[in-house]
């Protein structure tokens, strides 16, 4: 994926997360509890997916760096 598409994807995910969080709080305080909890659940799932993906990406980076450093010796 090139940098332009990756940047647009990151911005769109951030905007969606902010909108989900704001909508969940607004609906919660207006009294629509079930819809607010569903939106908050979607927000939590997105956050969980991003954190797991970032953790895997970082672990892969560390593994490749260690492997690259071992090849030098």
C-alpha positions as CSV (number, residue, x, y, z in Angstrom):
1,X,0.0,0.0,0.0
2,X,1.5,3.3,-0.9
3,X,1.9,6.2,1.5
4,X,-1.0,8.3,0.1
5,X,-3.6,5.5,0.6
6,X,-2.1,4.6,3.9
7,X,-2.4,8.2,5.1
8,X,-6.0,8.5,3.9
9,X,-6.9,5.2,5.6
10,X,-5.4,6.3,8.9
11,X,-7.2,9.7,8.8
12,X,-10.5,8.0,8.0
13,X,-10.1,5.5,10.8
14,X,-9.3,8.3,13.3
15,X,-12.3,10.3,12.2
16,X,-14.6,7.2,12.4
17,X,-13.3,6.4,15.9
18,X,-13.9,10.0,17.1
19,X,-17.4,10.0,15.6
20,X,-18.3,6.7,17.2
21,X,-17.1,7.8,20.6
22,X,-18.9,11.2,20.4
23,X,-22.1,9.5,19.1
24,X,-22.0,6.9,21.9
25,X,-21.7,9.5,24.6
26,X,-24.4,11.7,23.1
27,X,-26.8,8.8,22.7
28,X,-26.0,7.6,26.2
29,X,-26.8,10.9,27.8
30,X,-30.0,11.3,25.7
31,X,-31.3,8.0,27.1
32,X,-30.7,5.6,24.2
33,X,-28.6,3.2,26.2
34,X,-28.6,0.1,24.0
35,X,-27.6,2.0,20.8
36,X,-24.9,3.8,22.7
37,X,-23.5,0.5,24.1
38,X,-23.5,-1.0,20.6
39,X,-21.6,2.0,19.2
40,X,-19.2,1.9,22.1
41,X,-18.6,-1.8,21.5
42,X,-17.8,-1.1,17.9
43,X,-15.3,1.5,19.1
44,X,-13.7,-0.9,21.5
45,X,-13.4,-3.6,18.7
46,X,-11.7,-1.1,16.4
47,X,-9.3,0.0,19.2
48,X,-8.5,-3.7,20.0
49,X,-7.8,-4.5,16.4
50,X,-5.5,-1.6,16.0
51,X,-3.6,-2.3,19.2
52,X,-3.1,-6.0,18.3
53,X,-2.0,-5.1,14.7
54,X,0.5,-2.6,16.1
55,X,1.9,-5.1,18.6
56,X,2.4,-7.7,15.9
57,X,4.0,-5.1,13.6
58,X,6.4,-4.0,16.4
59,X,7.3,-7.6,17.3
60,X,8.0,-8.4,13.6
61,X,10.2,-5.3,13.4
62,X,12.2,-6.3,16.5
63,X,12.6,-9.9,15.2
64,X,13.9,-8.6,11.9
65,X,16.4,-6.2,13.5
66,X,17.7,-9.0,15.8
67,X,18.0,-11.4,12.8
68,X,19.8,-8.7,10.7
69,X,22.2,-7.9,13.5
70,X,23.0,-11.6,14.0
71,X,23.9,-12.0,10.3
72,X,26.6,-9.3,10.6
73,X,28.6,-11.4,13.1
